Structure formats: C-alpha cells, structure tokens
Amino acid sequence: RAATPVSADAGFVQLLRTSRLFRLLGVALLCGGALSPVLYFEFTSVLDAATQGPGGEQQLLDLYSQFRGWLNVAMLASQLWLSAWLYGRIGLPLSMALWPTAYVLGFAWLGLDFVLVAAMTSFGAASVAEGGIGDTAARVLYNLFPDGARAQASGLLEGPVYRLGGMLGNGFVLIALGLGGAAWVGWAAIPVALLWLAASLVLWRAYPGLLLRAAAEHGLAGAGIDRATLLDPATLRSLAASLMDPDPRVARASVDLVVDGEPIRVVRLLADAVERAPKSNRPLLVETLHRLVEGSKPGSARSEEATQAMARALLARPPLPAEERADLLRSYARLTAGEDVPASTALESRALLDRLLGDREAPVRLAAIAELHRRGAPPPGLPDLDRTLADALGASDALLRRAARKELRAMLLAGAPDDAWAQRLHLLARHLESRADRAETAEALREVARQRGEDVHLITKEALRYKADHDPRVRGALLCVAGYAGLAEEGPRLVSALGARSSEEAEGAREGLVALGADAAVPLLVGLEFGGPRQREAVLSVLRDLEVDSPTLDSLRAKQLTAIQEATLQRAVIDDLPGGPPCLLRRRLDERISEGLGALLDLLSVLHEDPRLAELERRLRRSPSGREHDLLIEGIEALLGRAEREAVVPLLESGPWPARGVAAAQVLGRSGPGHLEALSELRHSPDATLRRIAETISLEDSDAIGDPGQMPSTMDIAVRLQDVAAFDRLNTQQLMAIAECVQEQTVAEGERIYTTGDEGQSLYFVLAGEVALRRGGLVLETVQPGSFFGELSMLDGAARSADAIATQTTQLLRLDRDDLLPLLEEAPGLAIGLAQFLSSRVRRLEDRLEDAVSRHSEVARE
C-alpha cells in the first residue's frame, strides 16, 4: 500500500475483505467453516489508504452505510421468512450448505474480477447465508449432539478455535497479498471453501441418523426450533428404513420423530411401513397411524399410495391380528371419506367395508359397521349404532370392548356437542365401572377432554368417583379431565398430586393445572408455600407455563407479601413465650416466613420471566447466615425493581424480632397484637400445623411439656425430636408426622428390649432412662435420653447384632420400619440426618477400637 496509490474502489474491497470475507480462510480450515467475530485490522488505516482526494472518505462511509442498511434488511427478511421456508423445503443441512456455497461463488468471482461490485455482492450473500440461514441451523445442529459432546464442541469452537482461526485467516490474507496480489486471495481460498462445502454435504447425509439418535437419547425439546421444521421431505424419506428397524428403541424413536412432519407425507410413510414392517413393529405403526388420522378432517390427509397400501394390508394373507386390522380399517375409512374424495376411491372403500362386514373377527366387523353408519348406510338389522356400541362394551371379549371404546372416542372427537354426543359421552364414562378396562377408559376420556375442553363437564361427577383409584394411570387421567373441564374446586387436589411418586399421576395433575388456567393460580401459590421440594419445583414449572395475566400475578404477589408481614408480626409477639410447645410454634412460624419468602421470590421469577430469582431463592434457602447469605440477598436485590426491593429485601435480612415486628406493623398499618390475640389469630391460620400447635398452648402453663412419669403427647414428642441431631433437618410438619407414627413403650430395669439374632423391624428413641447395647459380655454403647438405637437392622432388614437391655426403668418411643420408609421417601432431610448420625456412630466405634488396639499393644510390650 505504501508503494502504490490505492483507488477508493480497491480500498473499499480491502475494507470488506479485512472485516469479513477473508477471515474465512483460517476459520474454515480449522473449524469446518463456522464463523465468529475476530480481530479486525485498524479501520482508520484502511480509510487512509483507501481515500485519495477531497471527499473520498465521506463518500466511502456513505456507500458503506447504505450497503449495510440494505444488508440488514435482507438479513432480517431471511431470518423471518427465507430460513423457515428453506428448512421446510430442502432441510437444515442443505440450507447450511448455502453458506459455503456463497463463499465458493464469491471467491471465484473475486478471483476472476477483483472489483467493488464483486466484493459487495459476495460479502452480502455470505452475510445473509451466515446470519440469516446458517447461524440458526448451526445452533439447531449443535443441540442434536449428545450433551457431553455438545458442550465440548461448542466450548472448543466458540473459544480457542474461532480466535486462532481468525488470526490465521488474517495471516493467510496478508501472505497471499504479499506474494501474488489481491486476486490470489480469492483463488487460494476456493479449495478451503470447497472442503467446507464437502463437509456440509457429508453432514447432510448423516443428518437423519443424527436426528434420530438425538430424539432417542435426549429428545428434541431443546433444539431451539419447531420439530416439524426439522423434518424436510428428504429427511422423512431417509427415516423410512428406521420405522422398520427390528430394534424396538430405534423404531419407537423414529415413530415419535416422524409424526411431527407434514401429515400427508407421514401418513404415506406409515402406511407403506405397515405393509412392509416386521411383525414386531406393526402394532406401534398401526396405532400411530390411527392416532394421527383420528383427529384429522375426513379425507384431508388422503394419499393414493397410502390408501392402496392400507387396503393391501387389510386383505393380506395371513391376516393381521384383529385389533391391528380394526385400527387400520378405521384409519383407511377416515382417509377415504369426505366430500373431496374421488368417486372411484369412495366406491373402492365402500366395497372393502362391505367385504369386511363378514370378517370372522368381531372388532373388525364393529369398525366396518360404525363407518357405514357414519356414511349413512347402516347394515341391515343394525339401525342403532349407539346400541351396538353399548352391547360391545358389555361383551366378554376384551378386544371387542376396546374396539367399542375406540369407536366412541373417535365419534366424540369428531362430533358436535349435541344430545347424541352427550349420550355417547355418558356411555363412555359409565364404562369406568369396569375395573379391567378402567385405565383405558380414563385415557379415552382424557383424549376427549383435550379436544373438547369444558364440554366434558357433563360427566365429571360420575368420572371423579374414581379419582382415588389404586391405579395411578386412572388417577392421572381423571385429574387431567378435571382440569380441562374447568373444575376450579379440584385445584388443591391437582396441586397436591404434583408431588406424587407416580409419574402418571404427577403428569396428569400438571396437564390439568395448565388446562385450568388462571383458576389454578391461587392453589398453586399455596403449593409453592407448603409443598415439599419436589412439589415446589413442579409448581414453579406449571406457573411458568400457565397463561395467567400480570394483574392476577400482581394480586397474588401483594397477598403473599401481606401474609409474610402478618407471620413476621405474630412471630415477634410470641418471641418471649417460654419453652415447651411455644418453641415448636416459633419454629413453625420461622418456617412459614421462609416458605412464604420462597414462594414470593418464585412468583416474582415467573412475573419477571427471570429464572435467576428462583435459583437465588433456592441457594438462599440452603445457605447459612453469613457472607454468602448476604451476597445472595444482594443478587436478589439487583434483579428486583425499586418498589419490590423496598418491600422484599428487609424481609430477607435478619435482625431482632421486636424490631422486625414493629416494621411489619407499620407496613400493615396496625398495632402489634397481644399474646392472646396472636394465639387466637394462629388458631385460625390457614396452615393446619400452626393451628394444631397453637391450640395446644395455654398461657397459664406454657412452660410445661408434660408429666415426666406419663407418656407425652404428640406435641411433646415433636418438641423433643427437634433437638435430636438426626432430625434437625426436618420441618415442623415432618416432625409431627414422625411423632404421630411412634408408639410408646415402658421397659423395666433389666428387661431385654431385643436380643441378638432377633428380626429388626423398629427403631427406638429413648425419652427417659438408659439402655445398654451389649455383645457377649462387652457393653458396646450406653444410649442416653435424646438418642436412639436399633436403626441398622431396621434399615437393612438384617438380624439384630447386639442385645438391648434397659439399665433402669426406661421410657421408649418405637418407630416401625413400615412407618419410617415412607417418611424417608417424602423427607430426604431425614435420610441425610440418619446417615450423618450413623457416620458419627461409626467414627466413635473406630476411635474406641483404635484405643483398644493401642492399649493391647502397650500391654504386649510390657
């Protein structure tokens, strides 16, 4: 540049290649053509070299600004319209291939004619291909890799490889310019761009397998794009072989994937697979085809190839199993019905239906009868389809009953909610009385509820009689029906079921709450406050998916703030009540304030659509007071608005209860209540545990726990359990749950509680007295009041390994294995506490063993 004057055109070309085009060389060479920002040459130095003469610099800037403006418009249009159109027509991989194709053509043009028009056009095409098409496709393809590989690839490519590639690319540009001139850069880059293009074509060939593996391993929910967009026609054709794979996991993943494609293509694909697939795959393919066609308009997904393949499968020898043929016949009939179906197809369909009226299998005959009724040509002697279906539901043949349910479901999904529709809905709901078919009937009702919403309220009374059924599939399906029917009074039950151990019940409750909409907001907030960790996570997930307007959420937020302030005021008032049950009351109020703050922050995270608030709340709940606690509060403060900060942050900070009570009273605009008034308020609290504790407190004798000579009450037991190290992670509700399960036992001095070799089914807690654990003549441990024993055999079911003998009159509480194991499942803190207690006991025994060995060694030396 110093030796030769540079024109404005050549300078602009140099600016373009410096800022975008020629950094492709190193980047493409090192990371397959993925582009990222790299270090640019000094912009001012390019301008100085590019502008000779008056106004040259301004003209160059004006030209570049106009070019960038139109380029941004083109990129926006490609992101909004062109990319989606391309993904659906030629697929993501071939769309990505347009990116290196733009570079190949651009470099070739620049090698042949190194002028401004070539540079601007090449740069514009490459930018649109990258920013409008390639970037989105690349992000989706990243998400198809397994989690570990995805993280490694993205970290490597977006980090050191991009930076190193950018620097090397700029170095290659300078070398090419120094050795042979500007045109050399274009020719030298073409081989690299061709390699990149070849790599993208390899990816295109591998894409169906990659997509299938991703769907099977971790699903496509996080792919960042609509699933249907991933399934272009070529990809669907490539997946056809997977539908017939003998590996059931591959076949299932393929089916789950293709159903989101274009319906006509998917129907054709599935129909062809049904005809040619191995016997093990056919039930899944037929059921999927039936589900896909059932909800569509008659004839809308018709394909001549599909209907011909299905007709051949229906008439094949040996015939398909009865249920598969019945389902296939329904799908065939659905595709060949409708006003737009050609007359020849309708005649062929009618002939096949008439032929199958004489089939030897009752489910197939029923499917043919039902379809002829829908077409207005009922078979002779069967004028009443509803009566025919009712008789089939009462038949002894399980397959015939299932066929009748499927027919009813199809008619309810397709029909209008008139009197006949209501009668069929009641007919299906009454079939819940059949225990053998209850789960499938409940699932059919759920399908109808999903499509018809509140129309199913007609049968909710008779259906919900079975909402406590022993089968979780029934419970989950009927909870879902309650939500779609708009039964707001079932909201608390749905929220409670979110924490169910059965995934079927929990998923049904979740779907029902989302269907319930805004009416679910209040019970969800209650669940957010009082639920366990698993239930809280589920509630928060539902709140994020729920379509609740901001005013409703604001109202809930205000109510929650008021409830926390009231609990704070009550806690400050009872702070000076002495010992006994009041200490349990203080503990429960502390938990209520913490739970309320957690619910409030979770609600704010939903309101602001900022999951960081929920994450900070979880970490705050687990962190002790100290520097980390203060830092978390500062993080929460930074994410809140001014008004929210002023209301929420003081509640998160610790301080003396009297001062916090005064502040709460000022916010509430009331004076602090006295002890009697506060207890009266707590006895009417919506929290059942608070009510129960408050009702046991008498101010005249608030310091007494009970007569030591008598067995304590449930409340007394809970008070004592809270001081046991193994139970210190439990909340008040869990402590009281344990207290309600224990059984009192008094043992006289010298009496054996159990003997070595006995079956261990119970854990014992010492209230008063003392117990010695002996093996032979050796006392292993002496258990004092406030501790427990017998936990090892109770947990592992093995025989007792020592004798337990009372050394004085002893009061015990016995907790049986059948009562403790459910508590361990519901309260992970109890399991952690027991593990810590056992660890400390093992350490003590190790220390004693070490001391004994040391003494033995000293005696031996002497």
Salt bridges, closest charged atoms under 4 A:
GLU130 OE1 - ARG20 NH1 3.11
ASP147 OD1 - ARG150 NH2 2.72
ASP247 OD2 - ARG249 NH2 3.49
ASP256 OD1 - ARG252 NH1 3.83
ASP260 OD2 - ARG227 NE 2.38
GLU262 OE1 - ARG265 NE 2.88
ASP272 OD2 - ARG276 NH2 2.73
GLU275 OE2 - ARG312 NE 2.69
GLU287 OE2 - ARG291 NE 2.99
GLU287 OE1 - LYS406 NZ 3.66
GLU294 OE2 - ARG409 NE 2.98
GLU304 OE1 - ARG302 NH1 3.52
GLU305 OE1 - ARG268 NE 3.95
GLU323 OE1 - ARG402 NH1 2.94
GLU323 OE2 - LYS406 NZ 3.24
GLU324 OE1 - ARG282 NE 3.60
ASP327 OD1 - ARG330 NH1 2.56
ASP327 OD2 - LYS406 NZ 2.70
ASP354 OD2 - ARG350 NE 3.28
ASP359 OD2 - ARG325 NH1 2.39
GLU371 OE1 - ARG374 NE 3.19
GLU371 OE2 - ARG375 NE 2.80
ASP386 OD1 - ARG424 NE 2.75
ASP391 OD1 - ARG387 NE 3.53
GLU407 OE2 - ARG330 NE 2.65
GLU407 OE1 - ARG374 NH2 3.21
ASP437 OD2 - ARG401 NE 2.50
ASP437 OD2 - ARG405 NH1 3.30
ASP437 OD2 - HIS431 NE2 3.12
GLU440 OE2 - ARG402 NH2 3.00
GLU440 OE1 - ARG405 NH2 2.29
GLU443 OE2 - ARG446 NH2 2.77
GLU447 OE2 - ARG291 NH1 3.53
GLU447 OE2 - ARG450 NH1 2.74
GLU462 OE2 - HIS426 ND1 2.67
ASP469 OD1 - ARG438 NH1 2.53
ASP469 OD2 - HIS470 ND1 3.45
ASP471 OD2 - ARG473 NH2 2.91
GLU490 OE2 - LYS467 NZ 3.02
GLU505 OE1 - ARG475 NH2 2.95
GLU511 OE1 - ARG446 NH1 3.98
GLU511 OE2 - ARG450 NE 2.61
GLU529 OE1 - ARG592 NH1 2.88
GLU537 OE2 - ARG618 NH1 3.29
ASP545 OD2 - ARG510 NH2 2.47
ASP554 OD1 - ARG557 NE 3.47
ASP575 OD1 - ARG571 NH1 2.69
ASP576 OD1 - HIS675 NE2 2.83
ASP590 OD1 - ARG571 NE 2.72
GLU591 OE2 - ARG587 NE 3.54
GLU591 OE1 - ARG588 NH1 2.95
GLU595 OE2 - ARG588 NH1 3.29
ASP602 OD2 - ARG536 NH2 3.56
ASP610 OD2 - ARG612 NH2 2.90
GLU615 OE1 - ARG618 NH2 2.97
GLU617 OE2 - ARG536 NH2 3.47
GLU617 OE1 - ARG621 NH2 2.72
GLU644 OE1 - HIS608 NE2 2.90
GLU646 OE2 - ARG642 NE 3.44
GLU677 OE2 - ARG670 NH2 3.88
GLU681 OE2 - ARG670 NH2 3.01
ASP687 OD2 - ARG588 NE 2.89
ASP687 OD2 - ARG592 NE 3.66
GLU740 OE2 - ARG692 NH1 2.21
GLU781 OE1 - ARG841 NE 3.29
GLU781 OE2 - ARG844 NH2 3.14
GLU791 OE2 - ARG841 NH1 2.70
ASP803 OD2 - ARG752 NH1 3.11
ASP816 OD1 - ARG814 NE 3.12
GLU825 OE1 - ARG501 NE 3.33
GLU826 OE2 - ARG501 NH1 2.98
